[in-house]
Amino acid sequence: MSGQSVWTALSQIGISSVQTGEVLNNVKERRSLATTEEVADYLQVSVPSLLQMRHKGRAPKASKVGRSLRWRWSDVDAWLEQRAS
């Protein structure tokens, strides 16, 4: 379905482009889960350093997803804010 067709379909069910734009902006604002490599790069530390910090309880909270660690950007930002104060 083309972009024009989507707008036409949405308008036919009573959803304005303003409402749709707000929804799309909210989706863009939501950040995905980060990989260990992304968090290490963001914090400017090596992956082994980040994993060691995590092991010692000195890193942002991470969650296991399958075999991998994933980090919520909100947890990383909160952890940074907490350390700054």
Backbone torsions as a table, in degrees:
resi	resn	phi	psi	omega
1	MET	NA	130.1	-179.3
2	SER	-75.3	164.3	178.6
3	GLY	-58.3	-40.7	179.0
4	GLN	-63.8	-41.2	179.6
5	SER	-64.0	-37.2	178.2
6	VAL	-62.3	-48.1	179.8
7	TRP	-61.4	-40.8	179.5
8	THR	-63.2	-45.7	-179.6
9	ALA	-63.2	-42.1	179.7
10	LEU	-65.8	-41.0	-180.0
11	SER	-66.9	-31.7	179.3
12	GLN	-67.1	-26.9	178.1
13	ILE	-99.3	9.9	171.9
14	GLY	91.2	16.9	178.0
15	ILE	-102.9	121.3	-176.8
16	SER	-80.3	164.0	178.3
17	SER	-65.9	-29.3	177.3
18	VAL	-65.2	-46.3	178.3
19	GLN	-62.5	-43.7	-179.6
20	THR	-64.0	-41.0	177.4
21	GLY	-60.5	-39.5	177.9
22	GLU	-63.3	-42.7	178.9
23	VAL	-63.2	-45.9	-179.8
24	LEU	-63.0	-39.2	177.0
25	ASN	-63.7	-39.6	178.3
26	ASN	-64.0	-38.7	178.3
27	VAL	-66.0	-42.0	179.5
28	LYS	-64.5	-35.7	-178.1
29	GLU	-70.2	-27.8	179.7
30	ARG	-73.5	123.0	-177.8
31	ARG	-95.9	147.9	-179.3
32	SER	-77.5	174.2	174.3
33	LEU	-71.0	145.6	-177.6
34	ALA	-100.0	149.7	173.6
35	THR	-82.4	167.4	177.0
36	THR	-59.9	-40.9	-179.7
37	GLU	-63.4	-40.5	179.7
38	GLU	-65.2	-41.9	-179.6
39	VAL	-68.1	-43.0	178.5
40	ALA	-59.7	-44.3	178.7
41	ASP	-62.8	-44.2	179.5
42	TYR	-61.2	-40.9	-179.2
43	LEU	-84.5	-5.3	-179.8
44	GLN	59.5	46.5	173.2
45	VAL	-130.6	163.2	177.6
46	SER	-76.8	159.6	177.4
47	VAL	-59.6	-47.4	177.6
48	PRO	-58.4	-37.7	177.9
49	SER	-63.8	-43.8	179.1
50	LEU	-62.4	-43.2	179.7
51	LEU	-66.0	-36.9	176.6
52	GLN	-67.4	-41.7	176.2
53	MET	-59.6	-42.1	179.3
54	ARG	-62.7	-44.1	-179.9
55	HIS	-60.4	-35.6	-179.4
56	LYS	-87.2	0.4	-179.7
57	GLY	77.1	23.2	-176.8
58	ARG	-114.9	27.7	-178.8
59	ALA	-134.4	166.2	175.7
60	PRO	-59.8	156.6	178.5
61	LYS	-65.3	136.2	176.7
62	ALA	-124.7	158.3	178.5
63	SER	-123.6	145.5	175.2
64	LYS	-83.2	129.4	173.4
65	VAL	-123.8	103.3	-171.3
66	GLY	65.6	-124.7	178.3
67	ARG	-93.4	-7.3	-172.3
68	SER	-101.9	154.8	171.0
69	LEU	-90.5	140.5	173.8
70	ARG	-131.2	146.2	-174.8
71	TRP	-122.7	133.2	173.4
72	ARG	-81.2	130.6	179.5
73	TRP	-59.9	-33.7	179.4
74	SER	-64.1	-36.4	177.0
75	ASP	-68.2	-39.8	178.9
76	VAL	-63.9	-46.6	179.5
77	ASP	-64.1	-40.7	178.3
78	ALA	-64.0	-40.3	178.7
79	TRP	-63.1	-42.0	177.8
80	LEU	-64.2	-43.3	179.1
81	GLU	-61.3	-42.1	-179.3
82	GLN	-63.0	-39.6	-179.5
83	ARG	-72.2	-27.7	-177.9
84	ALA	-74.9	-25.4	-177.0
85	SER	-91.6	NA	NA
